[in-house]
Each structure stands twice: as C-alpha cells, then as structure tokens.
Amino acid sequence: TVDNAVRQAIEHLEKAHRADGTDRDVGLDLALSRLYMHAGENQKAADLLNRVLEYEPDAAEAYVLLSRAETALGHPERAIAALEEAADGNPPLLATLAELYESQRKWVEAAHTYEQLSEFNPTSTDIKTKWAAAFDMFNLLNPDTILGYNQTYTATTWLNPTSVMTARTVKITGQF
C-alpha cells in the first residue's frame, strides 16, 4: 500500500543519514521532511526543517515546508514567522506568505505583502486583484475605518471633497 511505501521510504532515507549527524544534504532532508508530512509526522518534519535552515539559510523551499508543517501542528504564528524571516525579496515566498496571511484572516498583512509582490511583477492583474480583495475584506470586516474616513469631513467641507474612495460592491447569494 501507499502507507507502507511511504514508511519504507522514510526508513531508507533515515538510514542514509550518518549516525554522527555530520551529513548535510538539503535534497535528502527536504525529501525526508515531505515524507514525514505525508505520513502525518509533522513535528519530525518541523524539527528536520529547522536543522536544514541552520546549515542552509537560503533554502527557500525549506521555509515553505516549515510553514506547512507548523500550520499542520496548529502553530500558525510559527508558520508565519518562518516565512517572514526569508520572504523579503523572494517573490515565491512572498506569494506563499500572502496566502498564509489570507488563511489566517490577517487582511492588512496580506494586502501589504501583495503590495510588495506587485513591485516584482507590476503588470500582474492576479496580484493586483488579490491585493484589492485583501483590502476589501479588511474594510468589509472593519467598518470603523470607513466611518472614520467619512467622518473626517465637517459640515463646511463635505461639499469640497479632497479625495474619492473607490467604490466596491460585494454580492452574496445562497440557496436554501
């Protein structure tokens, strides 16, 4: 079965490590961590990935895998910290971080990360759409920001606005 094959693969890769722990093979360790996660051994994966990042801090894939392992362990703050550490200037990690922020409903952080990502790809409509959606979700869930903006005009200045907010609509439908 697949589970037996995964277990056997884990055993073989674990044997490939030297007993004294001096071997450092990023490819082997990333493969083993993926297998650990597939087998539901997320703590083993997280421990191994943290060791990988100690000896190879530029291993971008290790940060992504570590964030997935920490999320599976129920530690979303550690998952975010893992990506924040390395995402600056790395578009694939920024994209993963933005999606992680969205999954945690951290809309301001997601929007800021999409803004950073748009600097690398300014013509991407997908990034701009996600950026706008993150702001829209923040505004939808935090009406005080809009009310505060709207209430900055007094009775004497409301006829002379200095800016216009972009209109946004949301349509929610359902069947019962």
NUDOKOL-144934 format. One record per atom (N, C-alpha, C): residue in three letters; atom name; x, y, z. Coordinates in steps of 0.05 Angstrom, whole numbers. Layout:
BEGIN
+--------+-------+--------+--------+--------+
| residu | atome |     xx |     yy |     zz |
+--------+-------+--------+--------+--------+
|    ALA |    CA |      X |      Y |      Z |
...
+--------+-------+--------+--------+--------+
# end
This chain:
BEGIN
+--------+-------+--------+--------+--------+
| residu | atome |     xx |     yy |     zz |
+--------+-------+--------+--------+--------+
|    THR |     N |     17 |    -24 |      0 |
|    THR |    CA |      0 |      0 |      0 |
|    THR |     C |     18 |     25 |      0 |
|    VAL |     N |      4 |     48 |     -4 |
|    VAL |    CA |     19 |     73 |     -5 |
|    VAL |     C |     31 |     79 |     22 |
|    ASP |     N |     17 |     74 |     44 |
|    ASP |    CA |     27 |     80 |     71 |
|    ASP |     C |     52 |     63 |     76 |
|    ASN |     N |     52 |     38 |     68 |
|    ASN |    CA |     76 |     21 |     72 |
|    ASN |     C |     99 |     32 |     55 |
|    ALA |     N |     94 |     41 |     31 |
|    ALA |    CA |    115 |     51 |     14 |
|    ALA |     C |    127 |     77 |     26 |
|    VAL |     N |    110 |     94 |     37 |
|    VAL |    CA |    119 |    118 |     50 |
|    VAL |     C |    136 |    111 |     74 |
|    ARG |     N |    127 |     92 |     90 |
|    ARG |    CA |    142 |     84 |    114 |
|    ARG |     C |    169 |     72 |    107 |
|    GLN |     N |    170 |     56 |     85 |
|    GLN |    CA |    195 |     45 |     76 |
|    GLN |     C |    214 |     66 |     66 |
|    ALA |     N |    203 |     85 |     51 |
|    ALA |    CA |    219 |    107 |     41 |
|    ALA |     C |    231 |    123 |     64 |
|    ILE |     N |    215 |    129 |     85 |
|    ILE |    CA |    225 |    143 |    108 |
|    ILE |     C |    248 |    128 |    121 |
|    GLU |     N |    244 |    101 |    125 |
|    GLU |    CA |    265 |     85 |    137 |
|    GLU |     C |    291 |     86 |    121 |
|    HIS |     N |    289 |     84 |     94 |
|    HIS |    CA |    313 |     84 |     77 |
|    HIS |     C |    327 |    111 |     79 |
|    LEU |     N |    312 |    133 |     78 |
|    LEU |    CA |    324 |    159 |     80 |
|    LEU |     C |    336 |    165 |    107 |
|    GLU |     N |    323 |    155 |    128 |
|    GLU |    CA |    334 |    158 |    155 |
|    GLU |     C |    361 |    143 |    157 |
|    LYS |     N |    363 |    120 |    144 |
|    LYS |    CA |    388 |    104 |    145 |
|    LYS |     C |    410 |    119 |    129 |
|    ALA |     N |    401 |    135 |    109 |
|    ALA |    CA |    421 |    149 |     93 |
|    ALA |     C |    436 |    171 |    109 |
|    HIS |     N |    424 |    180 |    131 |
|    HIS |    CA |    437 |    199 |    148 |
|    HIS |     C |    459 |    185 |    163 |
|    ARG |     N |    481 |    199 |    166 |
|    ARG |    CA |    503 |    188 |    182 |
|    ARG |     C |    496 |    188 |    211 |
|    ALA |     N |    506 |    169 |    225 |
|    ALA |    CA |    499 |    166 |    253 |
|    ALA |     C |    510 |    189 |    270 |
|    ASP |     N |    532 |    202 |    261 |
|    ASP |    CA |    543 |    224 |    277 |
|    ASP |     C |    530 |    251 |    272 |
|    GLY |     N |    511 |    251 |    253 |
|    GLY |    CA |    496 |    275 |    247 |
|    GLY |     C |    511 |    297 |    232 |
|    THR |     N |    534 |    289 |    220 |
|    THR |    CA |    550 |    309 |    206 |
|    THR |     C |    543 |    312 |    176 |
|    ASP |     N |    526 |    294 |    167 |
|    ASP |    CA |    518 |    296 |    139 |
|    ASP |     C |    498 |    319 |    135 |
|    ARG |     N |    501 |    333 |    114 |
|    ARG |    CA |    483 |    356 |    108 |
|    ARG |     C |    476 |    355 |     79 |
|    ASP |     N |    454 |    344 |     73 |
|    ASP |    CA |    445 |    342 |     45 |
|    ASP |     C |    417 |    354 |     44 |
|    VAL |     N |    415 |    378 |     33 |
|    VAL |    CA |    389 |    392 |     32 |
|    VAL |     C |    368 |    376 |     17 |
|    GLY |     N |    375 |    365 |     -6 |
|    GLY |    CA |    356 |    350 |    -21 |
|    GLY |     C |    345 |    326 |     -6 |
|    LEU |     N |    363 |    311 |      7 |
|    LEU |    CA |    355 |    288 |     23 |
|    LEU |     C |    337 |    297 |     46 |
|    ASP |     N |    344 |    318 |     60 |
|    ASP |    CA |    329 |    328 |     83 |
|    ASP |     C |    301 |    339 |     74 |
|    LEU |     N |    300 |    352 |     52 |
|    LEU |    CA |    274 |    362 |     42 |
|    LEU |     C |    256 |    339 |     34 |
|    ALA |     N |    268 |    319 |     21 |
|    ALA |    CA |    252 |    296 |     13 |
|    ALA |     C |    241 |    281 |     38 |
|    LEU |     N |    259 |    278 |     58 |
|    LEU |    CA |    251 |    264 |     82 |
|    LEU |     C |    229 |    281 |     97 |
|    SER |     N |    232 |    307 |     98 |
|    SER |    CA |    212 |    323 |    111 |
|    SER |     C |    185 |    321 |     97 |
|    ARG |     N |    185 |    320 |     70 |
|    ARG |    CA |    160 |    317 |     55 |
|    ARG |     C |    147 |    290 |     62 |
|    LEU |     N |    163 |    270 |     64 |
|    LEU |    CA |    152 |    243 |     71 |
|    LEU |     C |    141 |    243 |    100 |
|    TYR |     N |    155 |    256 |    118 |
|    TYR |    CA |    145 |    258 |    146 |
|    TYR |     C |    118 |    272 |    146 |
|    MET |     N |    115 |    293 |    131 |
|    MET |    CA |     89 |    307 |    130 |
|    MET |     C |     68 |    290 |    117 |
|    HIS |     N |     75 |    275 |     96 |
|    HIS |    CA |     56 |    257 |     83 |
|    HIS |     C |     46 |    236 |    103 |
|    ALA |     N |     64 |    227 |    120 |
|    ALA |    CA |     57 |    207 |    140 |
|    ALA |     C |     44 |    218 |    165 |
|    GLY |     N |     41 |    245 |    166 |
|    GLY |    CA |     28 |    257 |    189 |
|    GLY |     C |     48 |    262 |    212 |
|    GLU |     N |     73 |    259 |    207 |
|    GLU |    CA |     94 |    264 |    228 |
|    GLU |     C |    105 |    292 |    225 |
|    ASN |     N |     87 |    312 |    229 |
|    ASN |    CA |     94 |    340 |    224 |
|    ASN |     C |    115 |    351 |    243 |
|    GLN |     N |    115 |    341 |    268 |
|    GLN |    CA |    136 |    350 |    287 |
|    GLN |     C |    164 |    342 |    278 |
|    LYS |     N |    166 |    317 |    268 |
|    LYS |    CA |    192 |    308 |    258 |
|    LYS |     C |    200 |    325 |    234 |
|    ALA |     N |    181 |    331 |    217 |
|    ALA |    CA |    187 |    348 |    193 |
|    ALA |     C |    196 |    376 |    202 |
|    ALA |     N |    182 |    388 |    221 |
|    ALA |    CA |    189 |    414 |    230 |
|    ALA |     C |    217 |    414 |    243 |
|    ASP |     N |    223 |    394 |    259 |
|    ASP |    CA |    250 |    392 |    272 |
|    ASP |     C |    272 |    390 |    250 |
|    LEU |     N |    267 |    373 |    231 |
|    LEU |    CA |    287 |    369 |    209 |
|    LEU |     C |    290 |    395 |    193 |
|    LEU |     N |    268 |    408 |    187 |
|    LEU |    CA |    270 |    432 |    171 |
|    LEU |     C |    283 |    455 |    186 |
|    ASN |     N |    280 |    456 |    212 |
|    ASN |    CA |    294 |    476 |    228 |
|    ASN |     C |    324 |    471 |    227 |
|    ARG |     N |    332 |    445 |    227 |
|    ARG |    CA |    361 |    438 |    225 |
|    ARG |     C |    371 |    446 |    197 |
|    VAL |     N |    355 |    441 |    176 |
|    VAL |    CA |    363 |    448 |    149 |
|    VAL |     C |    368 |    478 |    148 |
|    LEU |     N |    351 |    494 |    159 |
|    LEU |    CA |    354 |    523 |    158 |
|    LEU |     C |    377 |    533 |    174 |
|    GLU |     N |    386 |    518 |    194 |
|    GLU |    CA |    411 |    525 |    208 |
|    GLU |     C |    435 |    523 |    191 |
|    TYR |     N |    437 |    502 |    175 |
|    TYR |    CA |    461 |    498 |    158 |
|    TYR |     C |    457 |    509 |    130 |
|    GLU |     N |    433 |    514 |    121 |
|    GLU |    CA |    428 |    525 |     94 |
|    GLU |     C |    405 |    546 |     96 |
|    PRO |     N |    411 |    570 |    106 |
|    PRO |    CA |    390 |    590 |    110 |
|    PRO |     C |    378 |    601 |     84 |
|    ASP |     N |    390 |    595 |     61 |
|    ASP |    CA |    379 |    604 |     35 |
|    ASP |     C |    361 |    584 |     22 |
|    ALA |     N |    355 |    562 |     35 |
|    ALA |    CA |    338 |    541 |     23 |
|    ALA |     C |    309 |    550 |     25 |
|    ALA |     N |    300 |    564 |      4 |
|    ALA |    CA |    273 |    576 |      4 |
|    ALA |     C |    251 |    554 |      8 |
|    GLU |     N |    255 |    531 |     -5 |
|    GLU |    CA |    234 |    510 |     -2 |
|    GLU |     C |    231 |    501 |     26 |
|    ALA |     N |    253 |    502 |     42 |
|    ALA |    CA |    252 |    493 |     70 |
|    ALA |     C |    233 |    511 |     86 |
|    TYR |     N |    233 |    537 |     80 |
|    TYR |    CA |    215 |    556 |     93 |
|    TYR |     C |    186 |    550 |     87 |
|    VAL |     N |    181 |    544 |     62 |
|    VAL |    CA |    153 |    537 |     54 |
|    VAL |     C |    144 |    512 |     68 |
|    LEU |     N |    161 |    491 |     67 |
|    LEU |    CA |    153 |    466 |     80 |
|    LEU |     C |    151 |    469 |    110 |
|    LEU |     N |    168 |    485 |    122 |
|    LEU |    CA |    166 |    490 |    151 |
|    LEU |     C |    140 |    504 |    158 |
|    SER |     N |    132 |    523 |    141 |
|    SER |    CA |    107 |    537 |    147 |
|    SER |     C |     83 |    518 |    145 |
|    ARG |     N |     84 |    499 |    126 |
|    ARG |    CA |     63 |    479 |    124 |
|    ARG |     C |     63 |    460 |    148 |
|    ALA |     N |     86 |    452 |    156 |
|    ALA |    CA |     88 |    434 |    179 |
|    ALA |     C |     78 |    448 |    204 |
|    GLU |     N |     86 |    473 |    208 |
|    GLU |    CA |     77 |    487 |    232 |
|    GLU |     C |     46 |    492 |    231 |
|    THR |     N |     36 |    498 |    208 |
|    THR |    CA |      7 |    501 |    205 |
|    THR |     C |     -7 |    475 |    213 |
|    ALA |     N |      3 |    453 |    203 |
|    ALA |    CA |     -9 |    427 |    209 |
|    ALA |     C |     -8 |    420 |    239 |
|    LEU |     N |     13 |    431 |    252 |
|    LEU |    CA |     16 |    426 |    281 |
|    LEU |     C |     -1 |    445 |    297 |
|    GLY |     N |    -15 |    464 |    284 |
|    GLY |    CA |    -32 |    483 |    298 |
|    GLY |     C |    -17 |    507 |    308 |
|    HIS |     N |      5 |    513 |    296 |
|    HIS |    CA |     21 |    536 |    304 |
|    HIS |     C |     23 |    557 |    281 |
|    PRO |     N |      1 |    570 |    274 |
|    PRO |    CA |      1 |    589 |    252 |
|    PRO |     C |     21 |    612 |    256 |
|    GLU |     N |     25 |    620 |    281 |
|    GLU |    CA |     44 |    642 |    285 |
|    GLU |     C |     73 |    634 |    278 |
|    ARG |     N |     79 |    608 |    283 |
|    ARG |    CA |    106 |    599 |    276 |
|    ARG |     C |    108 |    596 |    245 |
|    ALA |     N |     86 |    588 |    233 |
|    ALA |    CA |     86 |    585 |    203 |
|    ALA |     C |     91 |    612 |    190 |
|    ILE |     N |     78 |    633 |    201 |
|    ILE |    CA |     82 |    660 |    190 |
|    ILE |     C |    110 |    669 |    196 |
|    ALA |     N |    120 |    665 |    220 |
|    ALA |    CA |    147 |    673 |    227 |
|    ALA |     C |    168 |    660 |    209 |
|    ALA |     N |    164 |    635 |    202 |
|    ALA |    CA |    182 |    621 |    184 |
|    ALA |     C |    184 |    634 |    157 |
|    LEU |     N |    161 |    642 |    147 |
|    LEU |    CA |    161 |    655 |    120 |
|    LEU |     C |    171 |    684 |    122 |
|    GLU |     N |    163 |    698 |    142 |
|    GLU |    CA |    171 |    726 |    145 |
|    GLU |     C |    201 |    729 |    146 |
|    GLU |     N |    214 |    709 |    158 |
|    GLU |    CA |    243 |    710 |    161 |
|    GLU |     C |    257 |    711 |    134 |
|    ALA |     N |    247 |    698 |    114 |
|    ALA |    CA |    261 |    696 |     89 |
|    ALA |     C |    247 |    708 |     65 |
|    ALA |     N |    222 |    718 |     68 |
|    ALA |    CA |    206 |    726 |     45 |
|    ALA |     C |    215 |    752 |     32 |
|    ASP |     N |    228 |    769 |     47 |
|    ASP |    CA |    236 |    795 |     35 |
|    ASP |     C |    253 |    792 |     11 |
|    GLY |     N |    243 |    802 |    -12 |
|    GLY |    CA |    258 |    800 |    -37 |
|    GLY |     C |    256 |    773 |    -51 |
|    ASN |     N |    238 |    756 |    -42 |
|    ASN |    CA |    235 |    729 |    -54 |
|    ASN |     C |    206 |    726 |    -63 |
|    PRO |     N |    200 |    731 |    -88 |
|    PRO |    CA |    172 |    731 |    -97 |
|    PRO |     C |    157 |    705 |    -91 |
|    PRO |     N |    168 |    681 |    -95 |
|    PRO |    CA |    152 |    657 |    -88 |
|    PRO |     C |    146 |    655 |    -58 |
|    LEU |     N |    165 |    663 |    -41 |
|    LEU |    CA |    159 |    663 |    -13 |
|    LEU |     C |    139 |    685 |     -5 |
|    LEU |     N |    141 |    708 |    -18 |
|    LEU |    CA |    121 |    729 |    -13 |
|    LEU |     C |     93 |    720 |    -20 |
|    ALA |     N |     90 |    706 |    -42 |
|    ALA |    CA |     64 |    696 |    -51 |
|    ALA |     C |     53 |    676 |    -30 |
|    THR |     N |     70 |    658 |    -21 |
|    THR |    CA |     62 |    638 |     -1 |
|    THR |     C |     54 |    652 |     25 |
|    LEU |     N |     70 |    672 |     33 |
|    LEU |    CA |     65 |    687 |     57 |
|    LEU |     C |     38 |    702 |     55 |
|    ALA |     N |     33 |    715 |     33 |
|    ALA |    CA |      7 |    729 |     29 |
|    ALA |     C |    -16 |    710 |     31 |
|    GLU |     N |    -14 |    686 |     19 |
|    GLU |    CA |    -36 |    667 |     21 |
|    GLU |     C |    -39 |    656 |     50 |
|    LEU |     N |    -17 |    654 |     64 |
|    LEU |    CA |    -19 |    645 |     92 |
|    LEU |     C |    -32 |    667 |    109 |
|    TYR |     N |    -25 |    692 |    104 |
|    TYR |    CA |    -39 |    714 |    118 |
|    TYR |     C |    -69 |    713 |    112 |
|    GLU |     N |    -77 |    708 |     87 |
|    GLU |    CA |   -105 |    707 |     80 |
|    GLU |     C |   -118 |    684 |     95 |
|    SER |     N |   -105 |    661 |     96 |
|    SER |    CA |   -118 |    638 |    110 |
|    SER |     C |   -121 |    644 |    140 |
|    GLN |     N |   -104 |    661 |    151 |
|    GLN |    CA |   -106 |    669 |    179 |
|    GLN |     C |   -124 |    694 |    183 |
|    ARG |     N |   -135 |    704 |    161 |
|    ARG |    CA |   -152 |    728 |    161 |
|    ARG |     C |   -137 |    753 |    171 |
|    LYS |     N |   -112 |    754 |    164 |
|    LYS |    CA |    -96 |    778 |    170 |
|    LYS |     C |    -95 |    795 |    145 |
|    TRP |     N |   -116 |    809 |    140 |
|    TRP |    CA |   -120 |    823 |    115 |
|    TRP |     C |   -101 |    846 |    109 |
|    VAL |     N |    -94 |    861 |    130 |
|    VAL |    CA |    -76 |    883 |    126 |
|    VAL |     C |    -48 |    873 |    118 |
|    GLU |     N |    -39 |    852 |    132 |
|    GLU |    CA |    -13 |    840 |    126 |
|    GLU |     C |    -13 |    828 |     98 |
|    ALA |     N |    -36 |    815 |     91 |
|    ALA |    CA |    -38 |    803 |     64 |
|    ALA |     C |    -36 |    825 |     43 |
|    ALA |     N |    -51 |    847 |     47 |
|    ALA |    CA |    -50 |    869 |     28 |
|    ALA |     C |    -22 |    880 |     26 |
|    HIS |     N |     -9 |    884 |     48 |
|    HIS |    CA |     19 |    895 |     48 |
|    HIS |     C |     38 |    876 |     33 |
|    THR |     N |     34 |    850 |     37 |
|    THR |    CA |     51 |    830 |     23 |
|    THR |     C |     46 |    830 |     -7 |
|    TYR |     N |     20 |    832 |    -14 |
|    TYR |    CA |     14 |    833 |    -43 |
|    TYR |     C |     25 |    859 |    -55 |
|    GLU |     N |     26 |    880 |    -40 |
|    GLU |    CA |     38 |    905 |    -49 |
|    GLU |     C |     67 |    901 |    -55 |
|    GLN |     N |     82 |    888 |    -37 |
|    GLN |    CA |    110 |    881 |    -41 |
|    GLN |     C |    113 |    863 |    -66 |
|    LEU |     N |     96 |    844 |    -68 |
|    LEU |    CA |     97 |    825 |    -91 |
|    LEU |     C |     92 |    840 |   -117 |
|    SER |     N |     75 |    860 |   -117 |
|    SER |    CA |     69 |    874 |   -142 |
|    SER |     C |     93 |    890 |   -152 |
|    GLU |     N |    111 |    896 |   -134 |
|    GLU |    CA |    136 |    910 |   -142 |
|    GLU |     C |    153 |    893 |   -160 |
|    PHE |     N |    151 |    866 |   -157 |
|    PHE |    CA |    166 |    848 |   -173 |
|    PHE |     C |    152 |    842 |   -200 |
|    ASN |     N |    126 |    845 |   -200 |
|    ASN |    CA |    110 |    839 |   -224 |
|    ASN |     C |     88 |    860 |   -226 |
|    PRO |     N |     95 |    885 |   -233 |
|    PRO |    CA |     75 |    906 |   -233 |
|    PRO |     C |     52 |    904 |   -253 |
|    THR |     N |     54 |    886 |   -273 |
|    THR |    CA |     33 |    883 |   -292 |
|    THR |     C |     14 |    860 |   -286 |
|    SER |     N |     19 |    846 |   -265 |
|    SER |    CA |      2 |    822 |   -258 |
|    SER |     C |    -25 |    831 |   -248 |
|    THR |     N |    -45 |    824 |   -263 |
|    THR |    CA |    -73 |    830 |   -254 |
|    THR |     C |    -81 |    812 |   -231 |
|    ASP |     N |    -70 |    788 |   -231 |
|    ASP |    CA |    -76 |    769 |   -209 |
|    ASP |     C |    -67 |    780 |   -182 |
|    ILE |     N |    -43 |    790 |   -181 |
|    ILE |    CA |    -32 |    801 |   -156 |
|    ILE |     C |    -48 |    826 |   -148 |
|    LYS |     N |    -54 |    843 |   -167 |
|    LYS |    CA |    -69 |    867 |   -161 |
|    LYS |     C |    -98 |    861 |   -151 |
|    THR |     N |   -109 |    840 |   -163 |
|    THR |    CA |   -136 |    832 |   -155 |
|    THR |     C |   -136 |    821 |   -126 |
|    LYS |     N |   -116 |    805 |   -120 |
|    LYS |    CA |   -113 |    794 |    -93 |
|    LYS |     C |   -107 |    816 |    -73 |
|    TRP |     N |    -91 |    836 |    -81 |
|    TRP |    CA |    -85 |    859 |    -64 |
|    TRP |     C |   -111 |    874 |    -58 |
|    ALA |     N |   -126 |    880 |    -78 |
|    ALA |    CA |   -152 |    895 |    -74 |
|    ALA |     C |   -171 |    878 |    -58 |
|    ALA |     N |   -172 |    852 |    -62 |
|    ALA |    CA |   -190 |    835 |    -47 |
|    ALA |     C |   -183 |    835 |    -17 |
|    ALA |     N |   -157 |    835 |    -11 |
|    ALA |    CA |   -148 |    835 |     17 |
|    ALA |     C |   -157 |    861 |     30 |
|    PHE |     N |   -154 |    884 |     16 |
|    PHE |    CA |   -163 |    909 |     26 |
|    PHE |     C |   -194 |    909 |     30 |
|    ASP |     N |   -208 |    898 |     10 |
|    ASP |    CA |   -237 |    897 |     12 |
|    ASP |     C |   -246 |    881 |     36 |
|    MET |     N |   -233 |    858 |     40 |
|    MET |    CA |   -240 |    842 |     63 |
|    MET |     C |   -235 |    856 |     89 |
|    PHE |     N |   -213 |    871 |     91 |
|    PHE |    CA |   -207 |    887 |    115 |
|    PHE |     C |   -229 |    908 |    119 |
|    ASN |     N |   -235 |    922 |     98 |
|    ASN |    CA |   -256 |    943 |    100 |
|    ASN |     C |   -283 |    931 |    106 |
|    LEU |     N |   -290 |    908 |     95 |
|    LEU |    CA |   -315 |    895 |    100 |
|    LEU |     C |   -318 |    887 |    129 |
|    LEU |     N |   -296 |    877 |    140 |
|    LEU |    CA |   -297 |    868 |    168 |
|    LEU |     C |   -291 |    889 |    189 |
|    ASN |     N |   -282 |    913 |    180 |
|    ASN |    CA |   -275 |    934 |    198 |
|    ASN |     C |   -288 |    960 |    188 |
|    PRO |     N |   -314 |    963 |    192 |
|    PRO |    CA |   -327 |    987 |    182 |
|    PRO |     C |   -318 |   1013 |    196 |
|    ASP |     N |   -305 |   1011 |    219 |
|    ASP |    CA |   -296 |   1035 |    232 |
|    ASP |     C |   -276 |   1051 |    216 |
|    THR |     N |   -260 |   1037 |    199 |
|    THR |    CA |   -240 |   1051 |    183 |
|    THR |     C |   -254 |   1068 |    162 |
|    ILE |     N |   -276 |   1058 |    150 |
|    ILE |    CA |   -291 |   1073 |    130 |
|    ILE |     C |   -306 |   1096 |    144 |
|    LEU |     N |   -319 |   1089 |    166 |
|    LEU |    CA |   -334 |   1110 |    181 |
|    LEU |     C |   -315 |   1133 |    190 |
|    GLY |     N |   -292 |   1125 |    199 |
|    GLY |    CA |   -273 |   1146 |    208 |
|    GLY |     C |   -264 |   1163 |    185 |
|    TYR |     N |   -260 |   1151 |    161 |
|    TYR |    CA |   -253 |   1166 |    138 |
|    TYR |     C |   -276 |   1185 |    130 |
|    ASN |     N |   -300 |   1174 |    130 |
|    ASN |    CA |   -323 |   1190 |    121 |
|    ASN |     C |   -329 |   1213 |    141 |
|    GLN |     N |   -323 |   1209 |    166 |
|    GLN |    CA |   -329 |   1229 |    187 |
|    GLN |     C |   -308 |   1250 |    190 |
|    THR |     N |   -287 |   1249 |    173 |
|    THR |    CA |   -266 |   1269 |    175 |
|    THR |     C |   -276 |   1296 |    164 |
|    TYR |     N |   -297 |   1295 |    148 |
|    TYR |    CA |   -308 |   1320 |    137 |
|    TYR |     C |   -328 |   1332 |    156 |
|    THR |     N |   -325 |   1358 |    160 |
|    THR |    CA |   -344 |   1372 |    177 |
|    THR |     C |   -366 |   1383 |    159 |
|    ALA |     N |   -386 |   1396 |    170 |
|    ALA |    CA |   -408 |   1407 |    155 |
|    ALA |     C |   -399 |   1427 |    134 |
|    THR |     N |   -377 |   1441 |    139 |
|    THR |    CA |   -368 |   1461 |    120 |
|    THR |     C |   -350 |   1450 |     97 |
|    THR |     N |   -339 |   1426 |    101 |
|    THR |    CA |   -321 |   1416 |     80 |
|    THR |     C |   -332 |   1393 |     64 |
|    TRP |     N |   -355 |   1382 |     71 |
|    TRP |    CA |   -364 |   1358 |     57 |
|    TRP |     C |   -372 |   1364 |     28 |
|    LEU |     N |   -378 |   1389 |     22 |
|    LEU |    CA |   -384 |   1395 |     -6 |
|    LEU |     C |   -359 |   1398 |    -23 |
|    ASN |     N |   -335 |   1399 |    -11 |
|    ASN |    CA |   -310 |   1402 |    -25 |
|    ASN |     C |   -291 |   1378 |    -19 |
|    PRO |     N |   -298 |   1354 |    -27 |
|    PRO |    CA |   -281 |   1331 |    -20 |
|    PRO |     C |   -254 |   1333 |    -33 |
|    THR |     N |   -234 |   1323 |    -19 |
|    THR |    CA |   -206 |   1324 |    -29 |
|    THR |     C |   -198 |   1297 |    -41 |
|    SER |     N |   -214 |   1276 |    -37 |
|    SER |    CA |   -208 |   1250 |    -49 |
|    SER |     C |   -234 |   1235 |    -52 |
|    VAL |     N |   -233 |   1215 |    -69 |
|    VAL |    CA |   -257 |   1198 |    -74 |
|    VAL |     C |   -248 |   1170 |    -69 |
|    MET |     N |   -263 |   1155 |    -52 |
|    MET |    CA |   -256 |   1127 |    -47 |
|    MET |     C |   -267 |   1111 |    -70 |
|    THR |     N |   -252 |   1090 |    -78 |
|    THR |    CA |   -260 |   1072 |    -99 |
|    THR |     C |   -285 |   1056 |    -89 |
|    ALA |     N |   -305 |   1056 |   -105 |
|    ALA |    CA |   -329 |   1041 |    -98 |
|    ALA |     C |   -324 |   1011 |   -101 |
|    ARG |     N |   -334 |    996 |    -82 |
|    ARG |    CA |   -332 |    967 |    -83 |
|    ARG |     C |   -359 |    955 |    -76 |
|    THR |     N |   -366 |    933 |    -88 |
|    THR |    CA |   -391 |    920 |    -82 |
|    THR |     C |   -385 |    891 |    -77 |
|    VAL |     N |   -401 |    879 |    -61 |
|    VAL |    CA |   -399 |    850 |    -56 |
|    VAL |     C |   -427 |    839 |    -59 |
|    LYS |     N |   -430 |    817 |    -74 |
|    LYS |    CA |   -455 |    804 |    -77 |
|    LYS |     C |   -453 |    777 |    -64 |
|    ILE |     N |   -470 |    772 |    -45 |
|    ILE |    CA |   -471 |    746 |    -31 |
|    ILE |     C |   -497 |    733 |    -38 |
|    THR |     N |   -496 |    709 |    -48 |
|    THR |    CA |   -521 |    695 |    -55 |
|    THR |     C |   -520 |    667 |    -42 |
|    GLY |     N |   -543 |    655 |    -40 |
|    GLY |    CA |   -544 |    629 |    -28 |
|    GLY |     C |   -570 |    615 |    -35 |
|    GLN |     N |   -571 |    589 |    -33 |
|    GLN |    CA |   -595 |    574 |    -38 |
|    GLN |     C |   -602 |    558 |    -13 |
|    PHE |     N |   -627 |    558 |     -7 |
|    PHE |    CA |   -636 |    542 |     17 |
|    PHE |     C |   -656 |    522 |      8 |
+--------+-------+--------+--------+--------+
# end
